[in-house]
Amino acid sequence: MDNTCFRHTDSEAYVSCGRCDRTICPDCMISAPVGFQCPECVASANVALPKTRFGGTFNTVPKVTRAILITCISIFVLSLLLGGVRSFSISFGMIPAAIASGEWWRLFTSTLLHGSVLHLLFNMYALYWLGPQLERSLGHVRFAALYVLSALGGSVASYWFSDLNTVSVGASGAIFGLITATIVIGREMRTDVSQLIVLLGINVVIGFLQPGIDWRAHFGGAVTGAAIAFIYTKGTRLNRDQIHRVGVAGIFAILVLATLARNAQVSALIGL
């Protein structure tokens, strides 16, 4: 058997497609009711792929996790090349007064920035550790919604409870969301999550004791991630998609309303 993938000739492959028998690499392996199939066979046969208990499609490649990792690392390198980390933080970071002035995109862009190499490495290692397992359990779309809304939840909490001219950056809110989501889903699956609970507790304490850490974003991301994971554990095979969509949309609406309410407060304070 040729030990190279028929779609990616530079990748080693030791698994064959269950339909066409061509060798496929891990990037091309799609779980089927029996074994694996290649993307071409799945597309041509309109194969109904099995679902996880949370409604996601089985997959072997955590594409969303990879995309987030690449994006955050690339932006950090870019910030070093174009003016420095501090300059990027001022231009795109979380500054409540700037958000109230109409720069709402900072709620999202701040979660892609990091203040130092150590800050970046800590968050990206946590994402690399937690992301793939969660993404395989939830599927790409549900995992992406969990990550983005946890990041937004962290930003909204920081917006509400930080000083108006505070500058904060980082994916920590999203990471805390992944931690609490893993705990909620792990408990639903009756797996041992005691180590994660201890890790969460340690990081909460560090957030309060170490100056310069935005514990508000940690708190907001953790609460949002736990709420979304709780929604993901609800529903049956027949209605879970609808429950998940409505639940996630509801959390997004709450975050939007909270942002608008804080906008009104900050605008009054700074005389906008």
N, C-alpha and C positions, 0 to 999 in steps of 0.2 A: 504494500500500500504506500502510495506517495505520502510523505509526511509533511506536506505543505498544504495550506488551505487553498481551495480552488478560487476563492474570492480575494484573498490576501496572500499572494504568493511569497511574501516575505515573512509569513507567520507559520510557526510549526503547528501541525494538526495531527491528533491521534484519535479523533472521533469521526465517524461517518454519519452523514444524514440518513435518517431512517427511511426516507422515500427514494432518494436518487443515488444513495451510497457514495456520494462524493465527500472527501474529507473537509472538515470545517474546523476553524479555530474557535477559541472561547468567545470572541466577539461576534461570531456568526451562529453560535449554538442557541437555538430556541427550544425550550422545553416543550415536548409533545406528550400526549397520553402515554406513549411508549418511547423512551429514548429522546433523541434530539433531532431537529430538522433544520435545514438551511432556510434563510429568508426567502429565496426564490420559490421553494416548494410550499412554504407556508402561504405565500401570496397567491400562487397559482391555484392551490387547492382550497383556499379560503378555510384553512384549518381552524377549528374552534379550540383555542388554547385553554388549558386548565387554569383555574383561578386560585389564588391563595384564599385563606379564610377571611382576609380583609378586603377582598375584591380586586386585588392587583393581578396582573398577568405575570406568571413565572418568567423570570429573566435571569441571565447569568452575568450581565454586564451592567454595573451601576452607572449609567450614562449621566444622570443628573449630578450625582456626587462628583464624578470626574469633571463635569463642566464647571461646577462651583469651585473646585480646587484650582483648576486652570485659570479661571477668571480672577480669583482673589490673588493668586501668586503673580499673574501677569500685571494686574493693576498696581501691586506693590512695587514690582520692578520698574514699571512705567513711572511711578511717583518718584523713585530714586533718580531716574534719568531726566525728569522734567520738573525741576524746581525743588524736589525734596518732599519728604513725608509731611512735614508741617504745612507746606504750601498747599498740598492736596487736601489736608484735613480742613484748612480754613475755607477752601473753595467748595468742597463737597461733603464735609463732615456734618455731624449733628450739632447744630447751633439753634436753640429754641427761638431766639429773636429773628434769625434769618428765615426760619420756617414760617413764622407768623407774618413775615413780610412778603410771602408768596413763593418761597423756594421750597415747596413741599417735597420735591424729589430728594432732598437731603435725608428724608426718612428712610429711603432705600439705598442711596449711594453711600451713606455713612457705614452701612453694613458690609460693604465691599472693601473698605479701607482698613489699614492696620497701622498702629503707631510705631512699631519696631519689628525687627526680625523675630525676636522672642515672642511677641504678641501674635504675629502671623503663624509661627511654627506651632504654638500651643493650640490655636484654633483649628489649623489645618490638620494637625495630628488627630484632634478629637473628631473632626469631620471624617477623616480617613478611617478611624476606628469604628464610629457609630453609623456613618452614612450607608455603606454598602448593605449591611444587614437589614437596616430599616427599609431601604429602597427595594430590596428583594421581597420583603414581606408586604409592603404597601403597593408596589408598582411605581412606575416613573411619575405619573401625574399626581397621585396622592402624596408621594414623598416631596415633590416640588412644592405643592401647596403647603405642606407642613413646614418646610424650611422657610419659604418666603413669608408666610404669615407669622411664624415665630420671630423672624427677623424684624418684621413690622411691629409686632407686639412689643418687642424690646425697645424699638425706637419711640413708640407712642408713650410707653412708661417713662422713658428718659425725658421725653418732651414735657410730660406733665410734672415731673418732680425734680428736674435739674434747674440750676440757676440759668437765667436767660442767656447769658453770654458764654456758657460752658461749651467747650468743643469736645465731642466724643466720637470715637470711631470703633469699628470692629464688628466681627461676626459673632460675638459672644452671646448675644440674645438668641440668635438662631441655634447656636450650639447648646445652650441651656434648654431650648425647646426640644432638641433631639434627645437630650438626656432624659427629660421628664416623659417624653413620648415613648422612649424605649422602656422606661419603668412601667408605664401604664400598659403597654402592649405585652411586656414580659409577664406582668401579673395576670393578664387575661389568658396568656398561654401557659400559666403556671410554671414559669421558669424562675430560676434564682436570680433576682436582681439586687440582692443585698449589697454587692460591691458598688453598684451604680448609686444606690441610695447613700452610701457612705461618701462616695466621691462628690455627689451633689451637696451633701452637708458640709464637707470640707471647703468646697468652692464658695458656698454661701458665706461661711465664716471669713474666708480670705477676702471676699468682696467687701465686707464691712471693715476689716482691720487694715487692709492695704490701701493707702491713699492713691487716688488717681484711677481707681477701678470704678466703672459705672455699674454699681450694683442694681440700679434701677432697671437698666436694660436686661440684666440677668433675670431679675424678678419677672419682668414683663414677658420675656421670651419663654421662661419656664412655665408660667401660667398658661400662655397661649398654646404652647406645645402639648401640655397635658390635656387641655380642653379639646384640641383637635384629635389627639389620640383616643380620647374617650369616645368621641363621635365615631371614629373609625372602628371601634369595637362593637358598635350597635348595628342592628339590622340583620335580616336574613338574606339568603341568596337572591330572593325575589325583589327585595326593596332596599338593599343596602346602598346601591348607587344613588338612589334618590335621597336617602337619609344623609349620606355623606355630602352630597352637593348642597343640600339645604343647610346643613349644619355648618359647613365651611363658609358658605356665603353669609350666614348669620354672624359668624365671628368676624369676618371681614367688615361687615356693616357696622358692628360694634366698634371696631378700631377706627373706622372712618368717622363715625359720630363722635368718638372720644377726641379725635384730632380736631374736628371742627369746634368742639366745645372749648378745647384748650386754645385754639386760635383766637376765639373771642376774648378769652381772659388775657392772653399775652398782648393782643392788639390794644386792649384797654389800658394795660399797664405801661406800654411804651408809646401810647398816643397815636396809633396808626388810624 
